[in-house]
Amino acid sequence: MAVKVKFWGVRGSIACPSPNHIVYGGNTSCVEITDGTCNVILDAGTGIRTLGQDYVRRHVGSGVLLLTHTHWDHINGFPFFAPVYVPGWRFRVLAGHLIDAGGIHSVLANQMTDPTFPVPLAALKAQMSYEDFRAGDRLGDLGPGLVVWTAPLRHPNGATGYRLELGGKVVCYVTDTEHVVGAPDQSVLKLIEGADLVVYDCTYTDDEFPEKIGWGHSTWQEGVRLCRLAGAKRLAIFHHSPDHVDSDMAAIEKIAAEMWSGAFVSRDDMTVGL
């Protein structure tokens, strides 16, 4: 089976279930990568709820969840991920930014604690494994034929970028990260070198960016620049600002395609085959 990348949530910061976010979607970050044997989930924003329903329908049975970080828009869908409540299923949950801050189990447990959520983490029925690593580590035991390289990203409280090598293809997931104008991030360039697909934090435009410095995000134009420098084949514009409504995203999609034919805007429920 070819490697498949499916976008279940592409919005950043906060979910946007509104008439102005229909075409490109309002769910927050969640991306599925599979070759039919390995099942990898990147982030657990609100999009993971629908992914979970699909997993149950397909009787997938197991998966690996890689978290870039644990800001709300990347984990608040986790308690609504149906498969973790099913006995016999198996999931590994990994994060690379919490090894010195209590670990991923503690963060997810705190999220699912009274009075903010009525169902505790201990209520999960699946076989769960919570694992911490340090961003920059190589992860080589996540599935047959799967190798994952990681890198630290520039984001408040830390974040991790991922390079997945699977089925002869390379998919990179680089969100949330902030660039420095005029100084391409060498760590990101190394991570995405020659990738078949780069999913990149394109929250802002270059014009919007100066007022957002310090917020931990990047622009679609910087994504294009990085992909060109790294020899990557395609760029998925991702982590859309909640302020960018469908008409804004359509304009970005048009201009980005004109700037580089490898760029496209990701949408909820979009599938990319590699």
QUIZIUR-V757086 format. One record per helix or strand of 3 or more residues. SS is the DSSP state (H for helix, E for strand). FROM is the first residue (numbers start at 1). TO is the last residue. If there is no record, write none. Layout:
SS:FROM:TO  SS:FROM:TO
//
This chain:
E:4:9  H:19:21  E:30:34  E:39:42  H:48:58  E:62:67  H:72:75  H:78:80  H:82:85  E:90:95  H:104:111  H:121:123  E:127:132  E:147:153  E:159:166  E:169:174  H:186:192  E:197:201  H:206:212  H:220:230  E:235:238  H:246:259  E:263:265  E:270:273
//
